[in-house]
Amino acid sequence: MMKQQRVVSDEELMYFFKQGSEIAFAEIYERYWGKLFLHARKLLKDDEEARDVIQEVFTQFWQRAASVDISVALSSYLYKIVRNRIFDHIKHKKVVNDYLSSLTQFMEEGVLLTDVDLREKELSALIEREIQALPPKMRHIFELSRKQHLSYKEIADSLGISEHTVKSQVSNALRILKSRTGVAGIVFLFLSGL
């Protein structure tokens, strides 16, 4: 006869989590990641953004383990953190979109200022340095995609790899470049046609 395992309650998990238990954190992560992801995806309507939000939430949750003070159910607490993070994400996206709109309008009016040119050149040089610092295979695939404007299929065919690998390499390159150059760098990267 098999012995049944006792299910640990959220309260017990939180007790051990606050003591720094990685096992408790892993159990909370397993228990709530899927539900929180579905919630985030429903609000953001984008799998990648939803994944990023949930990852940020759990990263911050772990980093603040000792100071987490919960007066409601763990699920309610996590849903509230996700909701707030999504609102922050949407606000940030609006700021970026407003910036892009004003930049587009600025460029359409044909007003080019020396200061803007200088910053653009500095940002361009920074992005190029960071592209060159990527791992060789990733850099090659990224340059074929962004500089030679080849499709994922064309790159996959020419290198004898899967389209999924190409997409993954380009996605990872963009994530690395975003972390190293910030949102302005990624915005510039797309606007400049790199």
C-alpha positions as CSV (number, residue, x, y, z in Angstrom):
1,M,0.0,0.0,0.0
2,M,1.4,3.4,-1.0
3,K,1.8,6.0,1.6
4,Q,0.1,9.3,0.8
5,Q,2.1,12.5,1.0
6,R,0.6,15.3,3.0
7,V,0.0,18.5,1.0
8,V,1.8,21.4,2.7
9,S,-0.5,24.4,3.2
10,D,0.4,27.9,1.8
11,E,0.8,29.1,5.4
12,E,3.4,26.4,6.1
13,L,5.2,27.1,2.8
14,M,5.3,30.8,3.7
15,Y,6.8,30.1,7.1
16,F,9.7,28.1,5.5
17,F,9.9,30.6,2.5
18,K,10.5,33.5,4.9
19,Q,13.3,31.4,6.5
20,G,15.0,31.3,3.1
21,S,14.0,27.8,2.1
22,E,14.6,27.3,-1.7
23,I,12.4,24.2,-1.5
24,A,9.4,26.2,-0.2
25,F,10.0,28.8,-2.9
26,A,10.2,26.1,-5.6
27,E,6.9,24.7,-4.3
28,I,5.2,28.1,-4.4
29,Y,6.6,28.7,-7.9
30,E,5.3,25.3,-9.1
31,R,1.9,25.8,-7.4
32,Y,1.2,29.3,-8.8
33,W,3.3,29.9,-11.9
34,G,0.8,28.5,-14.4
35,K,-2.2,30.2,-12.9
36,L,-0.4,33.6,-12.7
37,F,0.9,33.2,-16.2
38,L,-2.7,32.6,-17.6
39,H,-3.9,35.6,-15.6
40,A,-1.1,37.8,-17.0
41,R,-1.5,36.5,-20.6
42,K,-5.3,37.3,-20.4
43,L,-4.5,40.9,-19.4
44,L,-1.5,41.5,-21.7
45,K,-2.6,39.3,-24.6
46,D,1.1,38.4,-25.2
47,D,2.8,35.2,-24.0
48,E,6.3,36.7,-23.9
49,E,5.3,39.8,-22.0
50,A,3.3,37.6,-19.6
51,R,6.2,35.3,-19.0
52,D,8.5,38.3,-18.4
53,V,6.1,39.8,-15.9
54,I,5.7,36.5,-14.0
55,Q,9.4,35.9,-13.9
56,E,10.0,39.5,-12.5
57,V,7.3,38.9,-9.9
58,F,8.9,35.6,-8.7
59,T,12.4,37.1,-8.8
60,Q,11.3,40.0,-6.6
61,F,9.3,37.7,-4.4
62,W,12.4,35.6,-3.7
63,Q,14.7,38.6,-3.2
64,R,12.3,40.0,-0.6
65,A,11.6,36.6,1.1
66,A,12.6,37.7,4.6
67,S,10.6,40.9,4.5
68,V,7.4,39.6,2.9
69,D,4.4,40.3,5.2
70,I,1.2,38.7,4.0
71,S,-2.1,39.4,5.7
72,V,-4.2,37.7,3.0
73,A,-4.1,34.3,1.2
74,L,-0.9,33.7,-0.7
75,S,-2.8,33.4,-3.9
76,S,-4.4,36.8,-3.4
77,Y,-1.1,38.3,-2.5
78,L,0.6,36.9,-5.7
79,Y,-2.3,37.9,-7.9
80,K,-2.2,41.5,-6.5
81,I,1.6,41.7,-7.2
82,V,1.1,40.4,-10.7
83,R,-1.8,42.9,-11.3
84,N,0.3,45.8,-10.1
85,R,3.3,44.7,-12.2
86,I,1.1,44.5,-15.2
87,F,-0.3,48.0,-14.6
88,D,3.3,49.2,-14.3
89,H,4.2,47.4,-17.5
90,I,1.2,48.9,-19.3
91,K,2.1,52.4,-18.1
92,H,5.7,51.9,-19.1
93,K,4.6,50.7,-22.6
94,K,2.4,53.8,-22.9
95,V,5.4,56.1,-22.1
96,V,7.5,54.3,-24.7
97,N,4.6,54.5,-27.3
98,D,4.2,58.2,-26.5
99,Y,8.0,58.7,-26.9
100,L,7.9,56.9,-30.2
101,S,5.0,59.0,-31.4
102,S,6.7,62.2,-30.5
103,L,9.9,61.0,-32.0
104,T,8.1,60.1,-35.3
105,Q,6.4,63.5,-35.3
106,F,9.7,65.1,-34.6
107,M,11.4,63.2,-37.5
108,E,8.5,64.0,-39.9
109,E,8.8,67.7,-39.2
110,G,12.4,67.4,-40.4
111,V,13.9,69.0,-37.3
112,L,17.3,67.5,-36.7
113,L,19.3,68.9,-33.8
114,T,23.0,68.4,-33.4
115,D,22.5,67.2,-29.8
116,V,20.0,64.6,-31.0
117,D,22.4,63.5,-33.8
118,L,25.3,63.2,-31.3
119,R,23.2,61.1,-28.9
120,E,22.0,58.9,-31.8
121,K,25.6,58.3,-32.9
122,E,26.6,57.4,-29.3
123,L,23.7,55.1,-29.0
124,S,24.4,53.5,-32.4
125,A,28.0,53.0,-31.4
126,L,27.0,51.4,-28.0
127,I,24.5,49.1,-29.7
128,E,27.1,48.0,-32.3
129,R,29.7,47.3,-29.5
130,E,27.1,45.2,-27.7
131,I,26.2,43.3,-30.9
132,Q,29.9,42.5,-31.4
133,A,30.0,41.3,-27.8
134,L,27.3,38.7,-28.4
135,P,28.4,35.0,-28.7
136,P,29.6,34.4,-32.3
137,K,26.7,32.2,-33.4
138,M,24.1,34.4,-31.9
139,R,25.7,37.5,-33.4
140,H,25.9,36.0,-36.9
141,I,22.2,35.0,-36.8
142,F,21.2,38.4,-35.4
143,E,23.1,40.3,-38.1
144,L,21.6,38.1,-40.8
145,S,18.2,39.0,-39.4
146,R,18.6,42.6,-38.6
147,K,21.3,43.9,-41.0
148,Q,20.7,41.7,-44.1
149,H,17.0,41.5,-43.4
150,L,16.7,37.8,-44.0
151,S,13.7,35.9,-42.8
152,Y,14.0,33.2,-40.1
153,K,13.4,30.6,-42.8
154,E,16.1,32.0,-45.1
155,I,18.6,32.1,-42.2
156,A,17.6,28.6,-41.1
157,D,18.1,27.2,-44.6
158,S,21.4,28.9,-45.2
159,L,22.9,27.7,-41.8
160,G,21.2,24.3,-41.8
161,I,19.4,24.9,-38.5
162,S,15.8,25.0,-37.5
163,E,13.6,28.2,-37.7
164,H,12.9,27.7,-34.0
165,T,16.7,28.0,-33.2
166,V,16.9,31.1,-35.4
167,K,13.9,32.7,-33.6
168,S,15.3,31.7,-30.2
169,Q,18.8,33.2,-31.0
170,V,17.3,36.5,-32.3
171,S,15.0,36.7,-29.2
172,N,17.9,36.0,-26.8
173,A,20.1,38.6,-28.6
174,L,17.3,41.2,-28.3
175,R,16.9,40.4,-24.6
176,I,20.7,40.7,-24.0
177,L,20.8,44.0,-25.9
178,K,17.8,45.3,-24.0
179,S,19.5,44.5,-20.7
180,R,22.7,46.2,-21.8
181,T,21.4,49.2,-23.6
182,G,18.0,49.7,-22.1
183,V,14.6,50.4,-23.8
184,A,16.1,53.4,-25.7
185,G,18.6,51.1,-27.3
186,I,16.0,48.6,-28.4
187,V,13.7,51.4,-29.7
188,F,16.7,52.9,-31.6
189,L,17.6,49.4,-33.0
190,F,14.1,49.0,-34.5
191,L,13.8,52.5,-35.8
192,S,17.3,52.5,-37.4
193,G,16.5,49.3,-39.3
194,L,19.4,47.3,-37.8
